[in-house]
Amino acid sequence: MPEEEAAASSRPVLFRSQNSRTVSVVIFCNLSRRRVRPVWVDFKGEPQPYPVVEPDSGGSRMITYLTHPWLFRDADTDDRLLANQQQVFLPSPNVDGQPGYVNITLPVYSLKERCLQVIRKLVKSEDYRKLELVHSLYDDLENHPDARKDIENISRFLAERIGYKKRMTDNHHD
């Protein structure tokens, strides 16, 4: 395990904000019935939570930059939400001075994910193992949603894609 942690910490963080001077004004529109926590992914790839956007609030105006990725989470459970039907929101340039709109919605959760959400809501975490469940579900229940884990997964995915493209380019030149 320590070797895995050392390898993970030595990997470059690919999913993070980049320097940009191009401002983008956006309005976060919570179209879900959940309390939404916008999360800016900073220059180190760390999640930076912003104030909650309540349902039916009319939205929250945000000044951000083109190369600053955002995630959206359920403020109470940290479940992932979608921004314009995507897991990650990357701002785009404003057109004619008009703000961009970010429509925050629920994804289609798998039946398993939805069941885990309900159990987490109804049962205290110390009581999970008292439930009569298949043993593998105990680990799933204890593995709560976490923006930091999602950021690491996205970085890992990007690293694999870059590695794949590099291998394809190298093989093409052989």
C-alpha positions as CSV (number, residue, x, y, z in Angstrom):
1,M,0.0,0.0,0.0
2,P,2.8,2.6,0.8
3,E,4.2,1.9,-2.7
4,E,0.9,2.6,-4.3
5,E,0.5,5.9,-2.4
6,A,4.1,6.9,-3.3
7,A,3.4,6.2,-7.0
8,A,0.1,8.1,-6.9
9,S,1.8,11.1,-5.3
10,S,4.6,11.2,-7.9
11,R,2.1,11.2,-10.8
12,P,1.5,14.6,-12.3
13,V,-2.0,16.0,-11.6
14,L,-3.6,16.3,-15.0
15,F,-7.1,17.3,-14.0
16,R,-6.6,20.8,-12.5
17,S,-7.0,24.5,-13.3
18,Q,-4.6,26.1,-15.7
19,N,-3.6,29.7,-15.8
20,S,-5.9,31.9,-17.8
21,R,-6.7,35.5,-18.1
22,T,-9.9,35.0,-20.0
23,V,-12.8,35.6,-17.7
24,S,-16.1,33.7,-18.1
25,V,-19.2,34.8,-16.3
26,V,-21.6,31.9,-15.6
27,I,-24.8,31.3,-13.8
28,F,-25.1,28.0,-11.9
29,C,-28.8,26.9,-12.2
30,N,-29.8,24.2,-9.8
31,L,-32.5,22.3,-11.7
32,S,-32.4,19.4,-9.2
33,R,-34.3,19.1,-5.9
34,R,-31.0,18.7,-4.1
35,R,-28.8,21.3,-2.5
36,V,-25.8,21.7,-4.8
37,R,-22.2,22.4,-3.9
38,P,-20.2,23.8,-6.7
39,V,-16.6,22.6,-6.5
40,W,-13.7,24.4,-8.3
41,V,-10.7,22.2,-9.1
42,D,-7.8,24.4,-8.2
43,F,-4.3,24.6,-9.7
44,K,-3.0,21.7,-7.6
45,G,-6.0,19.5,-8.5
46,E,-7.6,19.9,-5.1
47,P,-11.4,20.4,-4.7
48,Q,-12.4,23.9,-3.5
49,P,-16.0,24.0,-2.4
50,Y,-18.1,27.1,-3.0
51,P,-21.4,28.2,-1.3
52,V,-24.4,26.0,-1.8
53,V,-26.9,26.7,-4.6
54,E,-30.4,25.9,-3.2
55,P,-33.1,24.4,-5.4
56,D,-35.4,26.9,-7.0
57,S,-33.0,29.7,-6.1
58,G,-32.8,31.3,-9.5
59,G,-29.2,30.5,-9.8
60,S,-25.8,31.7,-8.6
61,R,-23.7,34.1,-10.7
62,M,-20.0,33.1,-10.8
63,I,-16.9,34.8,-12.3
64,T,-14.5,32.1,-13.4
65,Y,-11.9,31.5,-16.1
66,L,-11.8,29.4,-19.3
67,T,-9.4,26.8,-18.0
68,H,-11.0,26.3,-14.6
69,P,-12.9,23.0,-14.3
70,W,-15.9,22.6,-12.0
71,L,-17.7,19.7,-10.5
72,F,-21.1,19.8,-8.8
73,R,-22.0,17.7,-5.8
74,D,-25.0,17.1,-3.6
75,A,-24.2,19.3,-0.6
76,D,-25.6,16.8,1.9
77,T,-24.3,13.5,0.5
78,D,-21.4,14.4,-1.9
79,D,-23.1,12.4,-4.7
80,R,-22.0,13.6,-8.1
81,L,-24.3,15.8,-10.2
82,L,-24.2,16.8,-13.8
83,A,-23.5,20.2,-15.4
84,N,-25.0,20.6,-18.8
85,Q,-25.3,16.8,-18.9
86,Q,-21.5,16.4,-18.2
87,Q,-19.6,15.3,-15.2
88,V,-17.2,18.2,-15.6
89,F,-18.0,21.8,-16.5
90,L,-15.3,23.8,-18.4
91,P,-16.3,27.4,-18.9
92,S,-16.5,28.8,-22.5
93,P,-16.0,32.4,-23.7
94,N,-19.0,34.7,-23.1
95,V,-20.8,35.8,-26.3
96,D,-21.9,39.4,-26.6
97,G,-21.2,39.9,-22.9
98,Q,-23.9,37.4,-21.9
99,P,-23.2,34.9,-19.1
100,G,-23.1,31.2,-19.8
101,Y,-25.7,29.0,-18.1
102,V,-24.8,25.8,-16.2
103,N,-27.8,23.6,-15.8
104,I,-27.2,21.3,-12.8
105,T,-29.2,18.1,-12.9
106,L,-29.2,14.6,-11.4
107,P,-27.5,11.9,-13.5
108,V,-29.2,8.6,-14.1
109,Y,-27.8,6.6,-11.2
110,S,-27.6,2.9,-11.5
111,L,-30.0,0.9,-9.3
112,K,-27.1,-0.1,-7.1
113,E,-25.9,3.5,-6.7
114,R,-29.4,4.7,-5.8
115,C,-29.9,1.9,-3.3
116,L,-26.6,2.7,-1.6
117,Q,-27.7,6.4,-1.4
118,V,-31.0,5.5,0.3
119,I,-29.3,3.1,2.8
120,R,-26.6,5.8,3.6
121,K,-29.5,8.2,4.3
122,L,-31.5,5.9,6.5
123,V,-28.8,3.9,8.3
124,K,-25.9,5.2,10.5
125,S,-22.5,4.2,9.1
126,E,-21.6,2.3,12.2
127,D,-24.7,0.1,11.6
128,Y,-24.0,-0.9,8.0
129,R,-22.5,-4.2,8.9
130,K,-25.5,-5.1,11.0
131,L,-27.6,-5.2,7.9
132,E,-28.1,-8.6,6.2
133,L,-26.4,-7.8,2.9
134,V,-24.0,-9.4,0.5
135,H,-20.6,-8.7,2.0
136,S,-19.3,-6.8,-1.0
137,L,-22.0,-4.2,-0.4
138,Y,-20.6,-3.3,3.0
139,D,-17.4,-2.0,1.3
140,D,-19.5,-0.1,-1.2
141,L,-21.6,1.5,1.5
142,E,-18.5,2.5,3.4
143,N,-16.9,3.9,0.3
144,H,-18.8,7.2,0.4
145,P,-18.9,9.5,-2.7
146,D,-16.0,12.0,-2.6
147,A,-15.0,14.8,-5.0
148,R,-11.3,14.2,-4.3
149,K,-11.6,10.6,-5.4
150,D,-13.5,11.7,-8.6
151,I,-10.7,14.2,-9.4
152,E,-8.1,11.4,-8.9
153,N,-10.1,9.1,-11.2
154,I,-10.4,11.8,-13.9
155,S,-6.6,12.5,-13.7
156,R,-6.0,8.7,-14.0
157,F,-8.3,8.5,-17.0
158,L,-6.5,11.4,-18.6
159,A,-3.1,9.9,-18.0
160,E,-4.2,6.6,-19.5
161,R,-5.6,8.5,-22.6
162,I,-2.3,10.4,-23.0
163,G,-0.4,7.2,-22.6
164,Y,-2.6,5.5,-25.2
165,K,-2.2,8.4,-27.7
166,K,1.5,8.4,-27.2
167,R,1.7,4.6,-27.8
168,M,-0.4,5.0,-30.9
169,T,1.8,7.8,-32.2
170,D,5.0,5.8,-31.4
171,N,3.6,2.7,-33.1
172,H,2.5,4.8,-36.1
173,H,6.1,6.1,-36.6
174,D,7.7,2.6,-36.4
